Amino acid sequence: MPPKLIFGGVVFDPAGSIKTVEATRATLQVLQEEGINAIDTAQPGLPRSQSTPSTAGGHIPGQSGRETVIARAEESLRRLGVDCYKVNIFYIHSPDRSADLLDTLAGINELHKRGKFHRFGLSNFLADEVEDVIRLATKHSFVLPTVYQGSYSAVTRRPEKELLPVLRSHGMSFYAYSPIAGGFLAKTREDIAAGQGRWDPRTAFGKFNLALFDNEAMLAGLDAWAHISAKWGISRPHLAYRWIVYHSALDGECGDGVVVGASRVDQIRGTVAALRDGPLPSAVVEEIDRVWETVRRVAVIDPVNALLLSSSFS
């Protein structure tokens, strides 16, 4: 069974592409028409919750103690306008390795006892950290995580071996974000070299993305991706979406999902229409597997840990 689709709600943020009430209503209407009924949201600097919304806690080192977690979560839910209701999933957006994990989990458990969320999720945790969370939560009879959200695409496939075995052993679902690798798989080598938008080396975000993807192995993979797209007449983004929905390690029977992004309603409709075309030809899948072999040695597990674990982005 294919994974379900979840809409990435970053476009509704103040700095997002959807600016008006009318545009918001139009987007929500299209999502409903296309059968997408979950929205993933996060408040910058606050703990993350899915309409059914989900929300996540932001990463602020040293701000993950029990009382701080509760206070930040309450503020996040208030901003979402759902402080009197449960969100579907409440995530820890990323591990705070400067904090006492038990104290953090105590705060999460208190929120669950107060009825603030249905399911507890982890995001951007390494496999051994997932095990630590489950061990402590089990020992102290806290709410257990049942879903994990991580970066996963045709050129970022490390979760297949490094995370999924652990998640499956604990019955956790996997929600894949960045299925087009942060927009990389929608671009060409020339687009990256032009240094525009999220690839602008003058911005911190641009520098970070370039550090992840502007290397010869990744660019060679991108060249091959463009060749596959042209050869088979499938747009680069739709190639990525059809691969992750029909040919990745995700499994709808396990409750897995894909977080899809769009800045316009026509993009939402286009993505869903492309997915209705079904699985890719086996020859295309084989070519995509070869792209992974090209980029495997330079691929990161996820952008958050690339940032947290490396000094190269400072």
JOCORFEN-V222226 format. One record per pair of residues at least 12 apart in sequence whose C-alpha atoms are under 10 Angstrom apart, sorted by the first residue. I is the first residue (numbers start at 0). J is the second residue. Records with the same first field share a line. If there is no record, write none. Layout:
I = J + J
This chain:
0 = 244 + 245 + 249 + 250 + 251 + 252 + 253 + 254 + 255
1 = 243 + 244 + 245 + 246 + 247 + 249 + 250 + 251 + 252 + 253 + 254 + 255 + 256 + 257 + 277 + 278
2 = 172 + 173 + 174 + 175 + 243 + 244 + 245 + 247 + 248 + 249 + 250 + 251 + 252 + 253 + 254 + 255 + 256 + 257
3 = 34 + 35 + 36 + 37 + 174 + 244 + 249 + 250 + 251 + 252 + 254 + 255 + 256 + 257 + 258
4 = 33 + 34 + 35 + 36 + 37 + 38 + 174 + 175 + 244 + 255 + 256 + 257 + 258 + 259 + 271
5 = 30 + 34 + 35 + 36 + 37 + 38 + 39 + 49 + 50 + 51 + 52 + 53 + 174 + 175 + 176 + 256 + 257 + 258 + 259 + 260
6 = 27 + 30 + 35 + 36 + 37 + 38 + 39 + 40 + 49 + 50 + 52 + 176 + 257 + 258 + 259 + 260 + 261 + 267
7 = 37 + 38 + 39 + 40 + 41 + 49 + 176 + 177 + 257 + 258 + 259 + 260 + 261 + 262
8 = 37 + 38 + 39 + 40 + 41 + 49 + 52 + 53 + 54 + 258 + 259 + 260 + 261 + 262
9 = 38 + 39 + 40 + 41 + 42 + 260 + 261 + 262
10 = 23 + 40 + 260 + 261 + 262 + 263
11 = 23 + 26 + 40 + 262
12 = 40 + 41 + 42 + 43
15 = 262
16 = 261 + 262 + 263
17 = 261 + 262 + 263
22 = 263 + 264
23 = 264
25 = 263 + 264
26 = 261 + 262 + 263 + 264 + 265 + 267
27 = 50 + 264
28 = 264
29 = 264 + 265 + 267 + 268
30 = 50 + 264 + 267 + 268 + 271
31 = 50
32 = 268
33 = 267 + 268 + 271 + 272
34 = 271
35 = 50 + 259 + 267 + 271
36 = 49 + 50 + 51 + 52
37 = 49 + 50 + 51 + 52 + 53 + 87 + 258
38 = 50 + 51 + 52 + 53 + 54 + 87 + 258 + 259
39 = 51 + 52 + 53 + 54 + 55 + 87 + 88 + 89 + 176 + 258 + 259
40 = 52 + 53 + 54 + 55 + 56 + 75 + 79 + 89
41 = 53 + 54 + 55 + 56 + 57 + 75 + 76 + 79 + 89 + 90 + 92
42 = 54 + 55 + 56 + 57 + 71 + 72 + 74 + 75 + 76 + 78 + 79
43 = 55 + 56 + 57 + 58 + 59 + 75
44 = 56 + 57 + 58 + 59 + 62 + 71 + 75
45 = 57 + 58 + 59 + 62 + 67 + 68 + 70 + 71 + 72 + 73 + 74 + 75 + 76 + 78 + 91 + 92
46 = 58 + 59 + 62 + 63 + 67 + 68 + 69 + 70 + 71 + 72 + 73 + 74 + 75 + 76 + 89 + 90 + 91 + 92 + 93 + 107
47 = 71 + 72 + 75 + 76 + 86 + 88 + 89 + 90 + 91 + 92 + 120 + 121 + 122
48 = 72 + 75 + 76 + 79 + 85 + 86 + 87 + 88 + 89 + 90 + 91 + 92 + 115 + 116 + 118 + 119 + 120
49 = 85 + 86 + 87 + 88 + 89 + 90 + 116 + 118
50 = 86 + 87
51 = 85 + 86 + 87 + 88
52 = 79 + 81 + 85 + 86 + 87 + 88 + 89
53 = 76 + 79 + 85 + 86 + 87 + 88 + 89 + 90 + 116 + 117 + 118 + 119 + 120
54 = 72 + 75 + 76 + 79 + 86 + 87 + 88 + 89 + 90 + 91 + 92 + 116 + 120
55 = 72 + 75 + 76 + 88 + 89 + 90 + 91 + 92 + 93 + 120 + 121 + 122
56 = 68 + 71 + 72 + 75 + 89 + 90 + 91 + 92 + 93 + 94 + 121 + 122
57 = 71 + 72 + 75 + 90 + 91 + 92 + 93 + 94 + 95
58 = 91 + 92 + 93 + 94 + 95 + 303
59 = 93 + 94 + 95 + 97
60 = 93 + 94 + 95 + 96 + 97 + 98
61 = 95 + 96 + 97 + 98 + 99
62 = 95 + 97 + 98 + 103
63 = 91 + 94 + 95 + 96 + 97 + 98 + 99 + 100 + 102 + 103 + 104 + 106 + 107
64 = 95 + 98 + 99 + 100 + 101 + 102 + 103 + 104 + 105 + 106 + 107
65 = 99 + 100 + 101 + 102 + 103 + 104 + 105 + 106 + 107 + 108 + 109 + 110
66 = 102 + 103 + 105 + 106 + 107 + 109
67 = 102 + 103 + 106
68 = 91 + 102 + 103 + 104 + 105 + 106 + 107 + 109 + 110
69 = 103 + 105 + 106 + 107 + 108 + 109 + 110
70 = 106 + 110
72 = 89 + 106 + 107 + 110 + 115
73 = 110 + 115
76 = 89 + 115 + 116
81 = 115
82 = 115
83 = 114 + 115
84 = 114 + 115 + 116
85 = 111 + 113 + 114 + 115 + 116 + 117 + 118
86 = 114 + 115 + 116 + 117 + 118
87 = 115 + 116 + 117 + 118 + 119 + 120
88 = 115 + 116 + 117 + 118 + 119 + 120 + 121 + 144 + 145 + 146
89 = 107 + 110 + 111 + 115 + 116 + 117 + 118 + 119 + 120 + 121 + 144 + 146
90 = 107 + 116 + 118 + 119 + 120 + 121 + 122 + 144 + 146 + 147 + 148
91 = 103 + 104 + 107 + 119 + 120 + 121 + 122 + 123 + 124 + 144 + 147 + 148
92 = 120 + 121 + 122 + 123 + 124 + 147 + 148 + 149 + 303
93 = 121 + 122 + 123 + 124 + 125 + 148 + 149 + 303 + 304 + 307
94 = 121 + 122 + 123 + 124 + 125 + 128 + 129 + 303 + 304 + 307
95 = 124 + 307
96 = 128 + 307
100 = 128 + 131 + 132 + 135 + 136
101 = 131 + 132 + 135 + 136 + 139 + 141
103 = 132
104 = 132 + 135 + 136 + 139 + 141 + 142 + 143
105 = 135 + 136 + 139 + 141 + 142
106 = 141
107 = 119 + 141 + 142 + 143
108 = 136 + 139 + 140 + 141 + 142 + 143
109 = 141 + 142
110 = 142
111 = 141 + 142
112 = 141 + 142
117 = 142
118 = 142 + 143 + 144 + 145 + 146
119 = 142 + 143 + 144 + 145 + 146 + 147
120 = 143 + 144 + 145 + 146 + 147 + 148 + 171 + 172 + 173 + 174
121 = 144 + 145 + 146 + 147 + 148 + 149 + 171 + 173
122 = 146 + 147 + 148 + 149 + 150 + 173 + 174 + 175 + 176 + 301 + 303
123 = 147 + 148 + 149 + 150 + 300 + 301 + 302 + 303 + 304
124 = 147 + 148 + 149 + 162 + 300 + 301 + 303 + 304
125 = 149 + 158 + 161 + 162 + 300 + 301 + 304
126 = 158 + 161 + 162 + 163 + 164 + 165 + 166
127 = 161 + 162 + 165
129 = 144 + 147 + 162 + 165 + 166 + 169
130 = 165 + 166 + 169
132 = 144
133 = 145 + 169
143 = 169 + 171
144 = 166 + 169 + 170 + 171 + 172
145 = 166 + 169 + 170 + 171 + 172 + 173 + 254
146 = 166 + 169 + 170 + 171 + 172 + 173 + 174 + 253 + 254 + 255 + 256
147 = 162 + 163 + 166 + 171 + 172 + 173 + 174 + 175 + 255 + 256
148 = 172 + 173 + 174 + 175 + 176 + 255 + 256 + 257 + 258
149 = 162 + 173 + 174 + 175 + 176 + 177 + 178 + 257 + 258 + 300 + 301 + 302 + 303
150 = 173 + 174 + 175 + 176 + 177 + 178 + 179 + 180 + 181 + 257 + 258 + 299 + 300 + 301 + 302 + 303
151 = 173 + 174 + 175 + 176 + 177 + 178 + 179 + 180 + 243 + 247 + 248 + 249 + 257 + 300 + 301
152 = 175 + 176 + 177 + 178 + 179 + 180 + 181 + 184 + 239 + 240 + 242 + 243 + 247 + 291
153 = 178 + 179 + 180 + 184 + 224 + 238 + 239 + 240 + 242 + 243 + 246 + 247 + 284 + 287 + 288 + 290 + 291 + 294
154 = 178 + 179 + 180 + 183 + 184 + 217 + 220 + 221 + 224 + 239 + 287 + 288 + 290 + 291 + 292 + 293 + 294 + 295 + 297 + 298 + 299
155 = 177 + 178 + 179 + 180 + 291 + 294 + 295 + 297 + 298 + 299 + 300 + 301
156 = 247 + 248 + 291 + 294 + 295 + 298 + 299 + 300 + 301
157 = 291 + 295 + 296 + 298 + 299 + 300 + 301
158 = 173 + 175 + 248 + 299 + 300 + 301
159 = 247 + 248 + 249 + 300
160 = 248
161 = 300
162 = 300
163 = 248 + 249
167 = 253
170 = 253 + 254
171 = 253 + 254 + 255
172 = 249 + 250 + 251 + 252 + 253 + 254 + 255 + 256
173 = 248 + 249 + 250 + 251 + 253 + 254 + 255 + 256 + 257
174 = 249 + 254 + 255 + 256 + 257 + 258
175 = 243 + 244 + 249 + 255 + 256 + 257 + 258 + 259
176 = 256 + 257 + 258 + 259 + 260 + 301
177 = 257 + 258 + 259 + 260 + 301 + 302
178 = 236 + 239 + 240 + 241 + 242 + 243 + 244 + 257 + 258 + 259 + 260
179 = 235 + 236 + 237 + 238 + 239 + 240 + 243 + 259 + 260
180 = 208 + 212 + 236 + 239 + 301 + 302
181 = 197 + 208 + 212 + 260 + 302
182 = 197 + 198 + 208 + 235 + 236 + 260
183 = 197 + 198 + 208 + 209 + 212 + 213 + 217 + 218 + 221 + 235 + 236
184 = 220 + 221 + 222 + 224 + 225 + 234 + 235 + 236 + 237 + 238 + 239
185 = 221 + 224 + 225 + 234 + 235 + 236 + 237 + 238 + 239
186 = 221 + 222 + 224 + 225 + 235 + 236
187 = 218 + 221 + 222 + 223 + 224 + 225 + 235
188 = 213 + 215 + 217 + 218 + 219 + 220 + 221 + 222 + 225
189 = 218 + 222
191 = 208 + 209 + 212 + 213 + 218
192 = 209 + 213
194 = 206 + 209
197 = 209
198 = 210 + 212 + 213
203 = 312 + 313
204 = 312
206 = 312 + 313
207 = 302 + 305 + 306 + 311 + 312 + 313
208 = 302 + 312
209 = 312
210 = 305 + 306 + 311 + 312
211 = 297 + 298 + 299 + 301 + 302 + 305 + 306 + 312
212 = 294 + 297 + 298 + 299
214 = 294 + 297
215 = 293 + 294 + 297
216 = 290 + 292 + 293 + 294 + 295 + 296 + 297 + 298
217 = 290 + 291 + 293 + 294 + 295 + 296 + 297 + 298
218 = 293 + 294
219 = 290 + 293 + 294
220 = 287 + 289 + 290 + 291 + 292 + 293 + 294 + 295
221 = 235 + 290 + 293 + 294
222 = 290
223 = 286 + 287 + 289 + 290 + 293
224 = 238 + 239 + 286 + 287 + 289 + 290
225 = 238
226 = 286
227 = 283 + 284 + 286 + 287 + 290
228 = 283
230 = 283
231 = 279 + 280 + 282 + 283
233 = 273 + 279
234 = 273
236 = 270 + 273
237 = 269 + 270 + 271 + 272 + 273 + 274
238 = 273 + 274 + 278 + 279 + 283 + 284 + 287
239 = 287
240 = 257 + 259 + 270 + 271 + 273 + 274
241 = 270 + 271 + 273 + 274 + 275 + 276 + 277 + 278 + 279
242 = 274 + 277 + 278 + 279 + 283 + 284 + 287
243 = 256 + 257 + 278
244 = 256 + 257 + 274 + 277 + 278
245 = 274 + 277 + 278 + 279 + 284
246 = 278 + 279 + 281 + 284
247 = 284
259 = 271
